[in-house]
Amino acid sequence: SSVSTSPMSVTTSGTTPTESFTTTSGTTSSNFTTITATATTSKIVSSSSTGTSGPTATSSAPGESWGLCNCTTAICIEDNIIQVVPVICNPPPKPTCANGLSPVQVIDKDGCCWHWECDCYCTGWGDPHYMTFDGLYYSYQGNCTYILVKEINETVDNFGVYIDNYHCDTRDVVSCPRTLIVRHETQEVRIATVKPNTLQVEVTVNKQVVALPYKKFGVSIYESGINRVVEIPELQMNVTYNGLSFSIRMPYSKFGNNTHGQCGICNNNTADDCMLPNGEIAENCEIMADHWQVVDPSKPQCSPGLIPTKAPSTTPKEPCKESSICKLLLGSVFEPCHGFVHPQKYYEACIFDSCLLPDLDLECSSLQVYAAICADQGVCIDWRKHTSGVCSYKCPSDKEYRACGPIKERTCKSSQQNETSTKQVEGCFCPNGTMLYDTAVDVCVTTCGCVGVDKIPREFGERFTIDCQDCICLEGGSGILCQPHECAKQIKTSCDGEGFYEVNEVNSEDSCCPIVTCKCNASLCTTKAPKCTLGFEVHSHIPSGQCCPVYECVPKRVCVHQNAEFLPNSSVFVDKCQDCFCTNEVNVSTQLNIISCEHIPCNTYCEPGYERQPVKGECCGRCVQTKCIVHTGTNSNLILSPGEFKNDPYNNCTIYSCVKVHNQLISSTSEITCPAFNEGSCKPGTITFLPNGCCKTCAPLDSPTPCSVRQRNDFIVYKGCRSLDRIVMTECEGTCGTSSLYSAEANSMEHSCSCCRESKTIEKHVELKCPTGHSISHKYIYVEECSCQVTECNTSQSSELQSTEENDKVSPQNRIKRAISLTLK
């Protein structure tokens, strides 16, 4: 068949009836075309029926119409004449949303016209404050886990949004949101606050921490400014949470009149927002909120059906000073947004937080939520800089803060896509001139290249080494292509020396290729330090190229004496007789310093009778008595050597003697007692001295002295012991007849000799006193009579006698000495 068409202008319009105040039709314009059909085998199917082309023909009455594609309608005129006209949509009236937000345009099911709808938007913040889907404001202080929204008639498997609150003050009066929970089919997403009252959160899926962005099984989780967003594209809904506030946005077309929970029913009517699970309406939403409690094993104190939580009074007991932070909501800072969203409810929540919890700065959350809603309506408020740092937000060093930035920041992966969304959100964004490399790689780059695990941007074609792999950044594919790093050949190092061991060191030029070096460990050395003799010490040095030390004993440059060391110029005690010190001179053979000594000068003078003799332990010796010192009667001193006899210079009858007995010098004084002598009885010229030179006698000049007994007084000394007083001792003294005559008959000299000897003696006793203090009894011979006695007389004896007599004539003292010696014996 053939069809002819001719265009023409039409000004008619059609109206789509509205089912309720939430859906009103929109308007479009188009031209229409008249089609003439010449064949009856055509089948035209309207938009309300289905069919397939075939040999069966269908007829239509004049005036009947049906829908075609591309938003056109076919009208049967007559006689196979069909007129095709565009679908005419009249502008629908714009409704007012009870939650205060602007309505959104929604395309009709036919895809040609559109209508207005009020989205389901529920939010919560602070300690906490709620705004239901329909805009009803209330505060609730429960610290359990609650249902925020669930379907009344379930169309989606295991769907729901929950909130876990906790007491955020020490008095357990008010609570704050801690964890937001989103369930969809097989997945449970938890966005939990890491640190109370902060924007630090952690995302887990089915109790496993995940990295963002995350997309699996119809659930998408990503960062949007300061928020974490859970998006379910199939349901056209998203949930945001940042640790201080949350929001739930759901389309009315899918969830209208089919929600209940703490966010209420989404039907643009606040009257039923406080609905209980059994369908009844509570007096207020604080009572309703308690009934949406769910069983939470981590909170055994919470159980559905307990006594409802009593809401704290919004009016403090004491007057509360209005917070300067809250004033900003009503002032000029937020004034551009007042015409879109009224701030009164957020202001009341801000005052409530600042009065009950003045130290937590929770009032910032009210301003944050209000600013986020304003940004959603297209009004950007840069409000944080007006809070004097109380509500400041600090970004990482490579990011900058913006009050209003894109919901999805432009990245290298999305830079070629056209972003049509005009909604904005606050957060930290890449500085101007840079862009985010990827939503999964939080690095700002100037040019799109590659970013590896080190988070360092690379340009295409750039070569680099990471994790000991040589890599290159390539456009396309996975971006970074790597292969194992190749190390330059090294000269093999041998560590055979004692004490050495191999060590792998980091190469400053190539950290991936360690350098094998030899390290020294002294504990591996076997040579021990020797023990040096006195005056020497151990010195060690490590020869070049070796590890273990070489030891030797070197002189200390000191003097050594009697197992002691002396430093140079210090005194050294050798003995008392020498003054010694250590010099700096070294003995070549011993390698020790030389000790120099000088004898200490001594006084060599000793008194008469004394001689200086060495004494052990004394350097100069000691004056020791070697002769007897005899004090005479004339106060003069005589010095006698041992065995020496000497007459008193003024009295020949007194003889002094010195005897050494047992190393003791004993002086004695002997006095000769003369017999009675009368000079008148002597003839003149016959007075003479006896041989002792002391006593006088008278005798003929030609007569010798007769043999008689003579007496003397003297001390008796025997073995060192002496009599206490002088003792009268006797002796025989005098001349006897002697002759030497020639005998003619014998033709030789005949000698006759007689000796003056004792003829009668007696034995007497005397007591001697010894030096030790004790006394002994001593016997001595006392002569009573003397006479001349004949004795043998020969030549030798005659000569000896002649010699003795001659000596006696020369020295009468010798006879006295012999007499004393005989007496001592």
C-alpha positions as a printed Julia matrix, in Angstrom:
825×3 Matrix{Float64}:
   0.0     0.0     0.0
   1.04    3.59   -0.43
   0.68    6.41    2.05
   0.81   10.1     1.29
   1.66   12.67    3.96
   1.29   16.41    4.19
   2.33   18.54    7.21
   0.06   21.12    8.81
   0.0    23.17   12.03
  -2.24   22.23   14.96
  -2.95   24.23   18.13
  -4.99   21.78   20.12
  -3.85   20.49   23.42
  -4.74   17.56   25.66
  -4.79   17.25   29.43
  -3.81   14.19   31.36
  -6.05   13.81   34.43
  -4.27   13.7    37.8
  -4.84   10.93   40.25
  -3.79   12.93   43.28
  -2.11   16.24   44.18
   1.28   14.67   43.85
   1.08   13.91   40.09
   0.19   16.57   37.54
   0.87   16.41   33.8
   3.48   18.42   32.0
   3.38   19.91   28.48
   5.15   19.27   25.14
   4.55   20.54   21.55
   4.8    18.83   18.12
   3.53   18.92   14.52
   0.99   16.41   13.16
   0.69   14.59    9.78
  -2.3    13.35    7.71
  -1.85    9.88    6.21
  -4.04    8.44    3.45
  -4.2     4.63    3.49
  -5.12    2.85    0.25
  -4.81   -0.7     1.43
  -7.06   -2.47    3.88
  -4.47   -5.05    4.87
  -2.65   -2.67    7.17
  -2.97   -3.1    10.87
  -2.37   -0.12   13.13
  -2.05   -0.89   16.8
  -2.74    1.78   19.35
  -0.48    2.38   22.36
  -2.99    0.59   24.54
  -3.02   -2.69   22.59
  -0.46   -5.13   21.28
  -0.28   -7.12   18.07
   1.83   -8.29   15.16
   1.69   -7.59   11.47
  -0.04  -10.2     9.4
  -2.64  -10.88    6.76
  -5.49  -10.14    9.16
  -6.99   -6.66    8.71
  -8.47   -4.53   11.46
 -10.96   -1.76   10.81
 -11.45    1.41   12.82
 -14.43    3.7    12.98
 -14.07    7.34   12.06
 -12.85    9.4    15.01
 -11.14    6.5    16.67
  -7.52    7.15   17.76
  -4.59    5.12   18.98
  -1.02    5.8    20.05
   2.01    5.53   17.86
   5.73    5.77   18.59
   7.68    9.03   19.05
   4.84   10.5    21.16
   2.29   10.64   18.29
  -1.4     9.62   18.03
  -3.22    8.17   14.97
  -6.86    9.28   14.34
  -9.14    7.56   11.85
 -10.79   10.24    9.72
 -12.72    8.33    7.06
 -12.25    6.15    3.98
  -8.87    4.89    5.07
  -7.66    8.37    5.84
  -5.6     8.47    9.06
  -4.44   11.63   10.69
  -1.19   11.39   12.84
  -0.95   14.13   15.43
   1.62   14.69   18.28
   0.67   14.03   21.89
  -0.27   17.36   23.4
   0.68   17.86   27.1
  -0.66   20.83   29.05
   1.64   22.4    31.77
   0.63   20.88   35.12
   0.35   23.09   38.23
   3.44   22.95   40.56
   2.46   21.43   43.91
   3.8    22.38   47.38
   5.73   19.64   49.15
   4.99   19.21   52.83
   8.67   18.6    53.6
   9.53   22.06   52.27
  11.62   20.82   49.36
  11.02   21.65   45.73
   9.06   19.06   43.71
  10.86   17.14   40.96
   9.83   16.48   37.37
   9.0    12.85   36.62
   8.38   11.48   33.07
   5.03    9.73   32.58
   4.91    6.04   31.85
   4.27    6.76   28.14
   7.55    8.65   28.08
   5.94   11.69   26.43
   4.58   13.94   29.17
   5.89   14.61   32.69
   4.42   15.42   36.04
   5.53   16.78   39.47
   6.29   14.58   42.45
   7.45   15.25   46.01
  10.36   12.92   46.78
  10.43   11.01   50.05
  13.23   12.81   52.01
  14.0    11.94   55.66
  16.95   13.3    57.61
  18.37   13.11   61.14
  21.19   14.91   62.97
  22.5    16.03   66.34
  21.36   14.23   69.45
  19.29   13.23   67.41
  16.65   15.34   65.63
  14.44   13.85   62.97
  12.62   15.29   59.96
  10.12   12.76   58.56
   9.45   12.15   54.87
   6.66   14.7    55.06
   8.67   17.28   57.0
   7.49   16.62   60.59
  10.23   17.59   63.12
  10.81   15.8    66.44
  13.67   14.84   68.8
  14.2    11.4    70.26
  16.8    10.2    72.78
  16.65    6.41   72.58
  19.98    4.58   72.63
  18.93    1.34   70.88
  18.68    0.22   67.26
  15.54    1.39   65.36
  13.81    1.07   61.99
  14.01    4.3    60.04
  12.09    3.05   57.01
  10.6    -0.22   55.81
   7.93   -1.05   53.22
   4.41   -1.6    54.47
   3.73   -3.97   51.61
   7.06   -5.53   50.81
   8.0    -5.36   47.14
  11.77   -5.55   47.59
  13.34   -8.5    49.32
  14.93   -7.73   52.73
  14.8    -3.95   52.27
  15.13   -1.49   55.15
  17.13    1.35   56.67
  18.03    1.25   60.4
  19.84    3.49   62.86
  21.89    2.59   65.96
  21.91    5.39   68.54
  24.04    5.75   71.7
  24.17    8.08   74.65
  26.64   10.81   73.73
  26.77   12.61   77.1
  27.98   11.51   80.53
  24.51   11.92   82.03
  22.91    9.36   79.66
  20.24   11.92   78.82
  20.7    12.53   75.1
  21.8    10.21   72.31
  23.51   10.56   68.94
  23.59    8.43   65.78
  26.42    5.92   65.73
  25.75    3.53   62.87
  23.48    3.69   59.81
  22.39    0.3    58.45
  21.04   -0.32   54.93
  19.72   -3.76   53.97
  18.94   -4.81   50.42
  18.41   -8.42   49.45
  21.61  -10.32   50.42
  23.69   -7.35   51.55
  23.86   -5.39   54.77
  25.78   -2.12   54.62
  26.92   -0.48   57.86
  28.37    3.02   58.01
  29.74    3.36   61.55
  31.22    6.35   63.34
  34.86    5.6    64.23
  35.19    8.42   66.77
  32.13    9.9    68.51
  30.85   13.25   67.26
  33.22   13.34   64.28
  33.07   12.85   60.53
  35.31    9.77   60.68
  33.33    6.73   59.55
  34.01    3.15   58.43
  32.01    1.2    55.85
  31.4    -2.56   56.11
  29.39   -4.9    53.91
  28.18   -8.09   55.57
  30.54   -7.31   58.49
  33.61   -7.0    56.21
  35.39   -3.65   55.82
  35.31   -2.52   52.19
  37.15    0.15   50.22
  35.26    2.79   48.33
  33.88    2.95   45.72
  32.11   -0.38   46.14
  29.59   -1.83   43.71
  28.05   -5.29   43.94
  24.67   -7.0    43.64
  22.78   -3.81   42.86
  24.31   -1.72   45.68
  26.77    1.11   45.04
  28.72    2.84   47.85
  30.9     5.88   47.25
  32.19    9.08   48.79
  30.46   12.35   48.02
  32.14   15.26   49.7
  31.96   14.68   53.45
  29.31   11.98   53.03
  29.31    8.26   52.4
  26.51    7.41   49.99
  24.71    4.08   49.63
  22.88    4.04   46.31
  20.47    1.42   44.97
  19.92    2.38   41.3
  17.13   -0.17   40.81
  15.09    1.59   43.49
  16.33    5.1    42.54
  17.14    5.72   46.19
  20.25    6.82   48.08
  21.23    7.03   51.76
  23.95    9.39   53.02
  25.76    9.43   56.38
  28.76   11.41   57.64
  28.89   10.58   61.34
  26.85   13.59   62.45
  23.8    13.41   60.14
  22.01   11.13   57.74
  19.5    11.54   54.92
  17.29    9.1    53.0
  15.96   10.06   49.55
  13.47    7.74   47.81
  11.22    8.33   44.76
   7.51    8.79   45.46
   6.64    6.74   42.4
   8.11    3.62   44.0
   7.57    4.21   47.74
   4.63    6.61   48.01
   2.13    5.52   50.69
   4.23    2.38   51.31
   6.73    3.36   54.07
   6.64    3.27   57.84
   9.21    3.59   60.64
  10.76    6.55   62.44
  10.77    8.46   59.11
   6.98    8.13   58.85
   4.71    7.56   55.83
   5.72    9.22   52.55
   2.41   10.71   51.37
   2.9    14.48   51.73
   0.69   14.48   54.81
   2.18   14.96   58.31
  -1.0    13.82   60.07
  -0.05   10.13   59.92
   3.72   10.41   60.32
   3.61    9.14   63.92
   2.11    5.8    62.91
   2.86    2.78   65.12
   3.7    -0.66   63.7
   0.07   -1.76   64.29
  -1.29    1.1    62.15
  -2.45    3.32   65.0
  -1.38    6.95   65.25
   0.57    7.91   68.39
   0.15   11.16   70.28
   3.61   12.29   69.26
   6.51   10.9    67.32
   8.67   10.49   70.46
   6.25    7.75   71.6
   6.13    6.32   68.07
   9.93    6.14   67.79
  10.19    3.77   70.78
   7.96    1.21   69.06
  10.25    0.86   66.08
  12.95   -0.67   68.19
  14.51   -3.92   66.9
  16.37   -6.7    68.67
  20.13   -5.99   68.76
  22.33   -8.73   70.34
  25.0    -6.13   71.12
  22.49   -4.23   73.32
  20.86   -6.68   75.72
  19.29   -3.78   77.64
  17.19   -2.98   74.56
  14.07   -5.0    73.85
  10.96   -4.03   71.83
   8.0    -3.21   74.08
   9.9    -1.68   77.0
   8.79    1.51   78.68
   9.03    4.32   76.11
  11.96    6.69   76.35
  11.1     9.98   77.94
  12.24   12.91   75.87
  14.23   15.56   77.74
  12.75   18.98   78.05
  13.92   21.39   75.38
  13.83   24.14   77.99
  16.8    23.94   80.39
  16.23   24.34   84.12
  18.53   27.34   84.06
  18.24   30.08   81.41
  20.27   29.08   78.37
  22.21   31.74   76.54
  21.48   31.66   72.84
  24.41   30.21   70.9
  26.09   32.57   68.45
  26.48   29.57   66.13
  22.73   29.01   66.02
  22.08   32.69   65.24
  23.75   32.18   61.88
  20.77   30.07   60.73
  18.42   33.07   61.0
  20.98   35.67   59.91
  22.37   36.94   56.65
  24.71   33.98   56.15
  21.85   31.6    55.35
  19.41   34.27   54.1
  19.75   33.22   50.4
  18.26   29.84   51.35
  15.35   31.07   53.5
  13.1    31.37   50.42
  13.65   27.69   49.56
  13.78   25.96   52.98
  12.59   27.59   56.19
  15.31   27.39   58.91
  13.09   27.55   62.03
  13.09   23.79   62.81
  16.85   23.55   62.37
  17.3    26.61   64.56
  15.24   24.98   67.35
  17.33   21.81   67.08
  20.51   23.88   67.24
  19.38   25.66   70.44
  18.4    22.29   71.95
  21.89   20.86   71.29
  23.81   23.91   72.49
  21.88   24.01   75.79
  21.96   20.32   76.69
  25.43   19.54   75.36
  27.37   22.82   75.26
  30.78   21.12   75.19
  30.25   18.8    72.21
  29.68   21.48   69.55
  26.71   19.45   68.29
  25.0    22.63   67.13
  27.31   22.46   64.09
  25.32   19.46   62.84
  22.15   21.56   62.56
  23.93   24.1    60.38
  25.53   21.31   58.37
  22.21   19.61   57.64
  20.49   22.87   56.75
  23.37   23.84   54.42
  23.19   20.39   52.76
  19.45   20.8    52.12
  20.07   24.28   50.72
  22.74   22.88   48.39
  20.24   20.21   47.3
  17.92   23.06   46.33
  20.73   24.73   44.38
  21.68   27.33   47.01
  25.36   27.22   48.11
  26.13   28.55   51.6
  29.78   28.83   52.67
  28.92   28.94   56.37
  31.85   27.26   58.24
  34.16   30.29   57.98
  31.64   32.31   60.01
  31.81   30.0    63.08
  35.18   31.31   64.4
  36.74   27.89   63.96
  34.14   26.03   66.08
  32.73   24.17   63.06
  35.87   24.2    60.93
  36.6    21.32   58.59
  40.21   20.35   57.85
  41.13   18.76   54.54
  44.21   16.74   53.61
  47.19   18.72   52.38
  46.54   17.82   48.72
  42.85   18.81   48.86
  40.97   22.08   49.38
  37.68   22.65   51.15
  34.63   23.78   49.2
  31.23   24.49   50.64
  29.66   23.32   47.39
  31.28   20.84   45.09
  30.03   18.19   42.67
  28.23   15.19   44.09
  30.5    13.02   41.95
  33.88   14.65   41.42
  35.25   14.61   37.88
  37.99   12.01   37.42
  40.32   10.9    34.66
  37.96    8.0    34.07
  34.85   10.18   33.87
  36.3    13.36   32.32
  34.85   12.52   28.89
  31.34   11.92   30.29
  28.78   14.68   30.46
  27.74   15.28   34.03
  24.23   16.72   33.97
  23.58   16.83   37.73
  23.5    20.38   39.13
  23.29   19.3    42.8
  26.24   20.08   45.03
  27.74   18.91   48.32
  30.42   20.2    50.69
  33.71   18.39   51.08
  37.37   18.22   50.13
  38.1    18.43   46.43
  41.1    18.57   44.15
  42.47   22.11   43.66
  41.7    23.99   40.44
  43.89   22.82   37.62
  43.87   19.24   38.9
  41.38   16.42   38.93
  40.83   13.2    40.83
  42.57   10.31   39.13
  39.83    7.83   39.99
  37.16    7.36   42.58
  39.14    4.39   43.89
  42.49    6.22   43.75
  42.31    9.35   45.88
  45.12   11.26   44.14
  44.89   14.67   42.47
  46.71   14.84   39.12
  47.42   17.6    36.63
  47.46   15.25   33.66
  45.82   11.87   33.39
  48.4     9.15   33.27
  48.92    6.3    35.72
  48.76    6.01   39.48
  50.08    2.87   41.17
  50.02    1.6    44.74
  52.54    4.29   45.72
  49.89    6.96   44.93
  52.42    8.86   42.79
  51.06   10.21   39.47
  52.95    9.1    36.35
  52.73   10.42   32.82
  52.19    8.19   29.83
  55.49    6.74   28.7
  57.17    7.38   32.05
  59.39    4.59   33.31
  59.83    3.99   37.04
  60.76    1.31   39.56
  58.38    0.29   42.35
  58.4    -2.77   44.62
  61.57   -3.85   42.81
  59.82   -4.0    39.48
  60.64   -1.96   36.39
  57.39   -0.4    35.23
  56.14    1.83   32.44
  52.96    3.91   32.32
  51.0     3.07   29.16
  47.77    4.53   27.85
  45.09    1.9    27.67
  44.91   -1.53   29.21
  45.72   -1.7    32.9
  47.88    1.4    32.57
  51.01    0.2    34.38
  53.04   -2.65   32.9
  55.78   -4.13   35.1
  58.45   -6.79   34.97
  61.01   -7.95   37.56
  63.83   -5.49   38.16
  67.2    -6.56   36.78
  70.27   -5.98   38.94
  73.66   -5.06   37.56
  76.33   -7.71   37.9
  78.45   -7.41   41.03
  81.99   -8.56   41.68
  81.74  -11.5    44.04
  83.13  -10.66   47.45
  85.02  -13.28   49.47
  84.84  -13.09   53.26
  87.42  -15.76   54.13
  89.39  -13.72   56.67
  89.0   -14.48   60.35
  86.1   -12.56   61.89
  84.46  -11.65   58.56
  80.95  -12.62   57.5
  78.74  -11.74   54.54
  76.05   -9.04   54.84
  73.52   -7.8    52.29
  73.42   -4.01   52.44
  71.0    -1.61   50.83
  72.39   -0.1    47.68
  71.96    3.67   47.81
  71.9     3.77   44.02
  69.52    0.83   43.6
  67.55   -0.21   46.69
  66.27   -3.33   44.92
  69.73   -4.76   44.42
  71.52   -5.31   47.73
  75.3    -5.16   47.85
  77.15   -8.12   49.36
  79.8    -6.77   51.73
  82.05   -8.25   54.37
  81.31   -7.2    57.91
  83.63   -7.69   60.85
  82.41   -9.36   64.04
  85.11   -9.26   66.72
  83.34  -12.0    68.68
  84.36  -14.44   65.95
  88.09  -13.78   66.55
  90.01  -16.53   68.36
  93.19  -14.64   69.34
  93.06  -13.46   72.95
  94.9   -10.51   74.44
  98.13  -11.54   76.27
  98.89  -10.78   79.9
 101.78   -8.33   80.02
 104.44   -8.07   82.71
 104.65   -5.14   85.07
 105.56   -1.93   83.28
 104.02   -3.08   80.01
 100.49   -2.85   78.63
  98.57   -4.49   75.81
  98.23   -2.52   72.61
  96.13   -3.78   69.75
  95.73   -2.68   66.17
  93.88   -4.07   63.25
  96.04   -4.34   60.15
  94.58   -2.98   56.95
  92.23   -5.44   55.34
  91.84   -7.59   58.45
  89.1    -7.93   61.05
  90.8    -9.39   64.11
  93.24   -7.3    66.16
  96.96   -8.03   66.62
  98.15   -7.72   70.22
 101.58   -6.73   71.59
 103.0    -5.7    74.94
 104.48   -2.22   74.82
 106.28   -0.38   77.62
 104.22    2.08   79.59
 107.23    4.39   79.99
 107.26    3.86   83.77
 109.71    2.64   86.4
 109.18   -0.68   88.15
 110.38   -1.44   91.7
 109.18   -4.21   94.0
 106.04   -5.07   91.9
 104.97   -1.45   91.68
 104.9     1.01   88.81
 106.06    4.63   89.13
 105.41    7.44   86.71
 108.31    9.61   85.55
 109.39   12.33   88.04
 107.66   10.52   90.89
 109.47    9.42   94.05
 110.52    5.79   94.45
 111.27    4.31   97.88
 114.25    1.99   97.7
 115.6     2.27  101.28
 116.07    4.92  103.96
 119.6     5.67  102.94
 118.76    6.71   99.37
 116.63    9.42   97.78
 115.32    7.92   94.5
 113.0     9.07   91.7
 111.83    7.76   88.35
 113.54    9.41   85.38
 112.48    9.75   81.74
 115.49    7.78   80.61
 114.82    4.29   79.3
 116.9     1.19   79.87
 117.49   -0.13   76.37
 117.54   -3.78   77.46
 114.51   -3.76   79.78
 112.56   -0.97   78.03
 111.72    0.38   81.49
 112.54    3.82   82.81
 115.65    4.11   84.97
 115.44    4.81   88.69
 118.02    7.38   89.81
 119.18    7.34   93.49
 121.36    9.56   95.69
 122.66    8.6    99.16
 121.23   10.62  101.98
 124.16   12.61  103.67
 124.97   11.3   107.18
 126.58   12.9   110.3
 129.76   10.85  110.85
 130.74   12.35  114.24
 130.67   10.08  117.31
 131.68   10.91  120.89
 134.96    9.52  122.23
 134.72    5.83  122.92
 132.06    5.4   120.22
 132.37    4.32  116.59
 129.71    4.53  113.8
 128.61    1.09  112.76
 125.92    0.04  110.21
 122.5    -0.85  111.62
 119.86   -2.75  109.68
 116.97   -0.47  108.74
 118.98    2.69  109.27
 120.76    4.45  106.48
 123.51    6.22  108.46
 124.21    3.54  111.03
 124.58    4.29  114.74
 127.29    5.39  117.15
 128.17    2.25  119.08
 130.45    2.19  122.18
 133.63    0.3   121.38
 135.85    1.44  124.34
 135.41    1.88  128.02
 135.05    5.39  129.33
 136.5     5.59  132.82
 135.84    8.63  134.97
 138.87    9.28  137.18
 138.84   10.88  140.58
 140.12   14.12  139.08
 136.99   14.44  136.84
 138.9    13.44  133.78
 138.03   10.6   131.41
 140.23    7.78  130.28
 139.46    5.89  127.08
 140.45    2.23  127.35
 140.21   -0.41  124.71
 139.08   -3.87  125.75
 141.99   -5.64  127.59
 143.84   -2.37  128.19
 145.16   -1.31  131.69
 146.1     2.18  132.59
 147.3     3.87  135.81
 145.63    6.88  137.16
 147.72    9.82  135.95
 147.85   11.17  139.47
 147.88    7.95  141.48
 149.99    4.98  140.46
 148.25    2.82  143.03
 145.0     3.03  141.05
 144.84    1.0   137.85
 141.92    1.15  135.43
 141.09   -1.7   133.09
 138.55   -2.49  130.32
 137.19   -5.96  129.69
 134.67   -7.08  127.05
 132.43   -9.81  128.33
 129.63  -11.13  126.15
 129.76   -8.04  123.94
 129.55   -5.84  127.02
 132.32   -3.45  127.98
 133.1    -3.59  131.67
 135.5    -1.12  133.23
 137.14   -1.86  136.54
 139.31    0.1   138.95
 142.05   -1.69  140.96
 143.82   -0.14  143.89
 147.1    -1.52  145.26
 147.27   -1.67  149.04
 150.71   -1.01  150.3
 152.07   -2.69  153.43
 152.85   -0.63  156.45
 155.95    1.37  155.87
 157.94    3.54  158.21
 160.4     5.71  156.43
 162.29    6.3   159.75
 163.24    2.68  159.9
 165.0     2.91  156.59
 168.52    3.93  156.25
 169.0     6.96  154.3
 169.02    6.29  150.67
 167.36    2.92  150.97
 163.73    4.11  150.34
 162.55    2.78  147.08
 159.33    1.65  145.28
 158.26   -1.86  145.05
 158.05   -3.3   141.56
 154.4    -2.26  141.44
 155.6     1.28  141.32
 153.14    2.18  144.02
 154.38    1.07  147.43
 157.54    2.25  149.14
 159.93    0.08  150.99
 163.39    0.34  152.54
 165.97   -2.12  151.67
 169.64   -2.21  151.37
 170.71   -0.83  148.17
 172.34   -4.07  147.33
 169.5    -6.26  148.68
 166.57   -7.15  146.61
 163.05   -6.94  147.98
 162.3   -10.03  150.13
 159.46  -12.4   149.17
 156.39  -11.49  151.21
 152.55  -11.22  151.12
 151.18   -8.07  149.63
 147.49   -6.92  149.75
 145.3    -4.89  147.36
 141.63   -3.91  147.18
 139.82   -4.54  143.92
 136.53   -5.77  142.4
 136.24   -9.38  141.4
 134.7    -9.89  137.93
 133.7   -13.34  136.72
 131.69  -14.09  133.61
 130.33  -10.6   133.48
 129.29  -10.64  137.11
 131.06   -8.34  139.62
 131.36   -8.08  143.35
 129.37   -5.4   145.02
 132.38   -3.94  146.91
 136.1    -4.0   146.61
 137.59   -7.18  148.03
 140.96   -7.54  149.85
 143.05   -9.8   147.7
 146.62  -11.01  148.44
 149.58  -11.88  146.3
 153.21  -13.01  146.69
 155.77  -10.55  145.64
 159.51  -10.18  146.25
 162.86  -11.61  145.27
 164.32  -15.0   145.92
 167.89  -16.25  145.54
 168.94  -17.32  142.12
 172.38  -18.1   140.77
 174.14  -19.21  137.69
 177.61  -20.64  138.52
 180.23  -22.33  136.38
 181.03  -25.86  137.38
 184.39  -27.0   136.44
 183.48  -30.57  137.02
 180.47  -30.34  134.76
 182.15  -27.89  132.49
 178.82  -26.0   132.28
 176.73  -23.43  134.01
 174.86  -24.67  137.06
 171.62  -22.87  137.82
 169.79  -22.63  141.07
 166.34  -20.96  141.05
 163.78  -20.12  143.67
 160.41  -18.49  143.09
 158.37  -16.26  145.43
 155.24  -18.34  145.63
 152.3   -18.88  147.94
 153.04  -21.41  150.64
 149.77  -21.22  152.52
 146.33  -20.32  151.04
 142.67  -20.51  151.97
 139.47  -20.47  149.86
 137.02  -17.62  150.39
 133.53  -16.93  149.05
 132.13  -13.67  147.61
 128.72  -12.76  146.05
 128.83  -11.41  142.5
 126.04   -9.33  140.89
 125.28  -10.09  137.28
 123.89   -7.66  134.56
 120.71   -9.7   134.34
 119.94   -8.78  137.96
 120.6   -12.11  139.66
 123.53  -12.94  141.97
 125.95  -15.88  142.03
 128.39  -17.19  144.69
 132.02  -17.16  143.62
 135.13  -18.83  145.19
 138.52  -17.21  145.12
 141.99  -18.04  146.7
 143.33  -15.93  149.52
 147.19  -16.13  150.19
 148.24  -16.14  153.75
 152.0   -16.83  153.45
 154.63  -16.53  150.71
 158.1   -18.13  150.46
 160.86  -18.73  148.04
 160.56  -22.16  146.56
 163.14  -24.02  144.53
 162.24  -24.68  140.96
 163.98  -26.24  138.01
 166.28  -23.9   136.3
 167.6   -24.66  132.81
 168.86  -22.62  129.95
 165.53  -22.01  128.31
 163.94  -21.39  131.58
 166.81  -19.23  132.55
 166.45  -17.26  129.38
 162.71  -17.0   129.81
 163.15  -16.04  133.4
 165.83  -13.58  132.5
 163.49  -12.13  129.86
 160.63  -12.0   132.32
 162.73  -10.36  134.94
 164.03   -7.9   132.49
 160.53   -7.09  131.4
 159.48   -6.77  134.98
 162.29   -4.36  135.64
 161.26   -2.36  132.61
 157.52   -2.37  133.36
 156.3    -3.09  136.81
 152.78   -2.71  135.43
 153.15   -5.91  133.44
 153.57   -7.85  136.66
 150.38   -6.29  137.93
 148.54   -7.17  134.73
 149.62  -10.76  134.96
 148.6   -10.89  138.59
 145.16   -9.48  137.66
 144.83  -11.89  134.79
 145.67  -14.8   137.03
 143.19  -13.58  139.56
 140.43  -13.28  136.89
 141.22  -16.75  135.63
